[in-house]
Amino acid sequence: MSLGVVLRRLDYSLLLAVFGVIAVGMATIDSATKADIVGDPDYYTTRHLVYVLSGATLALIALLVDPRVYRRLVWPIYGLTIVGLIVVLGFSAARGSTRWISLGEFNLQPSEIGKVALIVVLAHIVGRRSREQPGAWSTIGIVALVTAPLFALVFVQPDLGTSIVYLAAATAILFVGGIRLTQMITLALVGVAIAFLVLSLLPAAGVEVLRDYQVARVTGFLDQDSEAAYQTTQSKIAIGSGGLLGKGADGATQTSGDFLPEHHTDFVFAVVGEQRGFLGAALVLALYIVIIWRAIRTITLAGTMFESLLAAGLAGMLLTQVFVNVAMTTGLAPTTGIPLPFMTYGGSNTLTNLIVVGLLCAVQLRGGVAAPPPVPAHEVIVNTPAAVRERREPAGRR
């Protein structure tokens, strides 16, 4: 594919929206973390910039590779993901979780990379079976069998938020792959039943599936006046105090006073609300709407079923992360630790989300309107001077 074709077919709306969110995120992280590391006010900003530049490089590579190449590598990709999620369990816990593999200055989080890996594998499986047996329960069963090991390994880290994203991406792929409405309703009811079992019946029988802090987050969401709801309460105070135009970086006391926890990671959206007010938060949400819109649009532009399902999974992944994180910071959902794409500080999630952008662009570049069929040789009009004169002369004079 020539450079001219790439430049002509790039989705500049998507790229500009992503750049806008990254720019706001960089400014927010910079202002919110000035006092976090004594003697190094630019610690988080510098590292985050490195992550963004590295992610942009990986996005460019993903853009240049034909997505259909991954179809030949789905099972090695799946196997390496399983290995990574098993290996990470052997590392020491950080804040009660074993999610990272230490690589010197960089901590790799396999569960983040696993999101894209699972989407690639499921897009291949559902794409192949949707042609043979559209809407079959057996397809749902195979998707469940493939997703379950990854879900379980992430859940026991424990990382409830990322495991939810895995389920959301799988659901998006099944939906675009032709799952019937009755099947969707059945799966939703099964999900509600499992949630009731985990949160109510099993604990009543003395079997604790969730960790204590996870239970506290759920109960804090249900009772937001409790001590367990401290994080959400401080987040809502920060957003509410921002008003229409915000208090600016210097006046954002919830952030600068360190009342707002995880202000550069899980609750970075609350910092935007406090510093830049309703208008700043609305601008960020508008940019996310553009990103999700362009991701969903990619589904219709894909040249193959595999690429269409790949785009569906990636769009579902982005939508879930944005929706749950914003709902979490505004008190509409429990605190799950799901990062806000392109804004949350962190190496693995920044790299993964930018790779997603590269994959979406790769699908768009190779999809779109099919080229017109070649014109038969006998129908080709030759516009040489002799041919033009011959067409103009009456048949009797030729």
N, C-alpha and C positions, 0 to 999 in steps of 0.2 A: 504494500500500500504506500503510495507516494506521499510526501510531506504535504503537498498541496491538497490532496484528498482529506488527509487527517485534519488539517487546519480548517478546511471548509465544512467538515461534518462534525467538528467538536461541539459539544453542548455547552456553549458559553454561559447560558443562564444557570446551569448547574454549577459550573466552575466559579462564576462570580458569587453565587450565593454561598458556596462553601468557603471561598476566600473571605467573604464578609463575616461569617460566623467565626472563622479562625482569627481574624483581626480583632473582633470584639473580645474573643476569649483571651488572646495574648494581652490586650490592654487590661482586662479584668484580673488575670493572674498576676500581672506585673504590679498593679496597684494594691491588690489584696495580700500580697506576700512580702512586701517590703521589709516588714519587721519580724518575719517568721524565722529567718536564719541570721543570727547576730553576726555582724561583720561582713555579710554577703547579701545585700538586698536584692541582687539580681539572680540569685541561685536558681529559683524555680523558672524564672523567665528565660534564662539562657538555656537551661535543659529542655524546656518545652519547645523553644525555637529549633533546637537540634532535632527533636522528635518530629516536628512539623516538616522540616527540610528532608529528613530521612523518609518520612511517609510520602512526601511529594515525589521523591525519586522512585519509591516502590510503586506509586500510582502510575507513573509514566511507564514503568516496565509492564505493569498489568494492562495498560492501555494498548501497548504494542503487540502483546501476545494474543493470538486468536483464542477466544474462550473455548472453542471446541477441542483445543489441545488437552484441556483438563479432563475431558471424558476418558481419555486413555490412561489417566493417572488417578482415577477416583479411589481405587482400593489402596494403593500406596499412600495417598493423602489421608485416607481414613485410618489406616494402620499407624502412621506417624502421629496422628492426633491422639489416638488411644495411648500410645507410648508416652507422649508428652504429658498427658493428664495423669498417667500413673506415676511417672517420674516425679512430678511436682509434689506428690503426696509425701515423698521422702525428705523434703526440705523442711527446715524449721519454720514454725508458724509465726506469722506476723499479725498481731491484733486478733489472735484466735483463729486465723485462717492460713491454709497452706496453698497459696495460689501462684507463687512466683518462683522462677528458677533464676538464681543469681548469676549474672554474667558480668562480673566486675562492676562497672558503674551503671549497668543497665539490668533491670529485672524483667525477665520475659514472663508473660502471663499466658500459658498455653490455652486457657479457656477462651481468651479473646480471639486468638488465631483460629481456634476451633469453631467459632461461629461461621466463618467463611468456609472452612473445610466441610462442615456439615451441610451447608447450603449447596456446595458443589456436588457432593455425593448424592443428596436427595434430589437435586435437579436432574441428575443422570438417571436415577432409578425411576422417578415418577414420569419423566419424559419418555422413557422407553416403554413403560407399562401403560401409559395413557393412550398410546396408539393401539395397543393390543387389547387392553381391558379397561376402557375408560370408566371411572367411577366404581371400580371393584373394591370390595372390602379387603381383598388380599393385598392390594396396593397400600392401603392404610396400615395393615398389619406389618408389612415389610418396612414401611417408614417408621413405625413404632419400634420394631426390633433394631433398626439401625440407629435410631435416635437414643434409645434407652441407655446403652452403655455410656455414651458421652454425657447425657443428662445426669446419670447416677454419679459418675466420677466428678462432675462439677458440683453437684449437690452436696457431696460429702466433704468438700474442701473446707468449710461450706461456703457456697456462693449461690444463694437462692436467686439473685437478680439475673446472673448470666444464664442459669438453667431455664429461667422464664423466657429469655430471649431465644434460646434454642427451640423451645416449644412454639413460640410465635413464628419463627422463620419456617419451621416445618409445616405449620398450619397454612401460612401464606402460599407455600409451594403446592400443597394439596388443593387449596382453593382454586388457584389458577390452573392446576392440572386436571380439574373437572370433577372434584368431589361434589356429591349431591347435597342439597339443603338438609335432607333428613339425616344424612351422615354427620353434617356439621353440628346439628342440634344434639345428636346422640353423643358426639365427642364432648360437646360443652357440658352436657349433663354428667358424663363420666368425670370430667374435670372438677365439677362442683362436688360430686360425691367423694372424690379423692381428697379434696381440700377439707371437707367436713370430717373425713376419717382422720386426717393428719392433725387437724387443729382441735378436734373435740373428742371423738370416740377413743382413739389410741391413747392420748394423755389421760383420759378418765380411767383407762385400764392399766395405767402405769407404764405405758410405752411412749417414750419421748422421741419423736422423729426430728423435731427442730431443736436447735441449740437455745439456751436460755435467752441470749440477746436477740435471737430471731423472734422468739415468742414475745419478748418485751416490745419489739417494734410493731408487731401485729396488734397487741393489746394497746399500745400507745396510739395507734391509728384509730382504734375503736373508742378509746377514751383519751381525748387530746388534752384533758386537764390533768392527766397523771404525770408522774415524774418521768415515765418512760417516753413521753412525747416531747422531751426537752429539745431535741434537734429540730423537730418539725415546728415547735412553738417559736424558737429563735429564728427559723427561716421565715415564717409568716410575719414576724415582727419586722424583720429586715425588709421584706418586700413591701409591707404596708407603710413603713416609715419613709419609703422612697417617694411617695406621692406621684405627681404627674411627671416632673422633670428630674427627680432624683436629688440626692444630697451631695453628689460629687465624691471623689475618693477621700478627700480630707474630712468630710462631714459624715461619712458612713461609719457611725460608731459601733454598730453591730459587728461589722467586719474588722475594723481597726482595733476594737476592744477585745477581739477574740471571743465574743459571745456566740458568734455563728460558727458551728463546728464544720470542719472539712470545707472551708470556704474556697479552696482552689480545686476541689475534686467533686464530691457528690453534690454540694450545694452552691456551685458556682453561679447557677441561674439566680439564686437569691441575692448574690452580690450584685449582679446586673440590676436587679429590681431596686436594691437600696441605692446604688450609685447613680443609676441612669433613669430611675423612675419607671412609670407605666409606659411612657413612649419608648424608652430604650428596650424594655422587655418585649414590647409589642413588635419592635423592629426585628429583634432576634427571632421571635416566633414567626414573623412573616418570612424571614430568610429560610427557616426550617420548612415552612409550607412549600416554598419554591423547590427546595431540595427533594422533599418527599414527592411532590408533583412530578418533577423530572425523572425521579427513580421509577415511579409507577408508569409514566409515559414510555419508559424504556421497554416495559413488558410488551407493548404493542409494536415496537420498532424491531424487535428481535428477529433475526433471520431463521432461527431454528427453534424447535420446542424446548430443547435444552437451555438455550440462551434466554428464552422467555421465562422459564422457571427459575433460572439463575437470578435474573433481574427481580422476579417476584420475591424470592427469599431475601435478597439484599434490601429491597424496599421494605419488607416486613421487619427486618432487623433494625433498620434506621428508624422507622415509625415507632416501633415498640420502645426503643431506647429514649427517644425524644418524649413520647407521651408519658411513660412511667416516671422519668426523671423530673419533668415539669410538674406532674401530678404529685410526686413525692415532696417536692419543695414547697408546694402550695397547700399541703395537707389533705390532698384528695386521694392519696394512695400511701400504703406503708413504706417505710424507708427500706429499700432493697439494695442500695449500693450500685445501681445501674448508672454508668457514666453518661454525661450529656455529649453526644458526638461533636467532635471538632472544637469543643470548649474545655472539657474536663482535662486537668493536668494528668499526664501519665503516658508512658512510652507505648505500651502494647495497645491500648485502646486508640491512641492517636494513629499509630501505624495501621491498625486494622481498618479503621474507618476511612482513611485515605486510600487504602487498597480497594475498598468497596467503590469509591468514586472512580478509580481507574478501571475497575471491572465493568461498571455501568457504561462508561465511555467506550470501552472496547466492544460491548454488545451493540451500542448505537452505531459505531463506525462501520460495523459489518452487517448491519440490518438495514432497515428503511425500505424504500420503494425498490422493487426488483427492477433490474435493467430490462429495457424493451427487447423483444426477440429480434434476432438478426433478420434483415430484409433479404428475401431470396434474390439471387444474382440477376434473374431475368426482370425483376421489378426495380432494380437500381436505376435511378435517373442520372445519366451522364450529362453534364452541362458544358461540354466542349463547344466551341463555335459551330462546328459542323453539325453536331447533334441538335443544337438549338435551331439552326436553319432547316434541318430536316423535319423537326416537329412543326415548324411554322408553315412549311409548304404543303399545299393540298396533295392528297394522295395521287391524283392524276398527273401531277407534274414531276413525281419522283422517278 
